[in-house]
């Protein structure tokens, strides 16, 4: 029966919250089998990255991959160019007055 606009959702239908799709479950099972057989891939990557006998380009690639597990990626930041600040003279005057005030406070302490 096709979906008709205006019908309410049948209680108990659809996927439960947190339930994995069949593809996600298959991937998770395959990863678990590989981990059980060969050990943790992250540890193997770390061993490869920190092995001094490994070629430097391979070590660099391994370290870059390892960093993704330990550090969040930086978000993009909007930069204001100097010309934008200078074009807005009120912003420039405010910036200069703030700098002067901070310098005076620092000199007084």
N, C-alpha and C positions, 0 to 999 in steps of 0.2 A: 504494500500500500504506500503510495507516494506521500511525501510531506505536504500538508495543506496548511497554509498560513492561518493562524488563529487557534490551532489545536494546541492543547496543553501537553507537556511532556508526560509520558506514562511513567509512573513511579517504578523505579528499579530498572529502567531501560538505559541503554548507553553504557559508556565506560565509567567505572568507579574512579574517584579521585586517587591519583597516585598509581593507578594500574598501568603496567607497561604494555605497549603494543607488541604484537607478535614479532615484528622485526627487531624491536629493542630487546626483547627477551632472548631472541636467537643470538644477537650480538653479545649480550651479557653472558650467555651460556658459553659461547665460543671463547670469550676472553677468560672466563673462569677455567676452562679446560687448558688453555695455553699457559695460564698462570700456575696451575697445579702441576703441569708437566715440566715447564722450563723455569719456573720461579717468577718473581715479580719483574715485569718488563721495565719498570722505573728504576729498580736497582741495577738491572743489567745495563741500562742506558747510562746511569751514573758511573758504573764501573768502567764503561767504555770511554766516557768523557774525561775521567780523571786518570786514565792509564797513560803514563808518559810515553809508552812505546807506540801509541796510536797516532796516526797521521794528524797533524794539527787541524786541517780542514774538517776532518771527521769529528775531532774533539770539539771544535767550535760549534758544529751543527748539534752535537749532543748537548752541549751546555745551553745553547739557545732553546732547545726543546725542554730541558729540565727547568729553565727559568719560568716557563709557562705554567708549571705546576706550583711554583712557590710564590710568584708575584702576579698581581693583577695587572692587566694591560692598562696603560694610561689612556684617559679620555682625551679627546681633542679639546684644545683650548683656543678660544678666539683671541687673537692678538690685536692690540691697537698700535698702529704705526705712529711714528713721531709726527707726521704731517697731520694726522687726524687730531692729535692733541693740540698742535699749534693752531690749527684752523679753529678750534673751539677755545677762544681766548679766555673765557670764564673758567674753563677747566684748567688751563695753564696757570692763570693767576691763583686759583685755589691751590694747585699743586705747589707753586712757589711759596705761597704763604704758609702752607703746612710744613714745608721743609725749613723755612726760616724759624717757625715756632719751635720745631723739634731741636734745631741747632741751639737756639737760645736756652731752651730747657736743659739741654745737655751741658751748656757752658755754665749755667747757674748751679748745677749740682756738682 
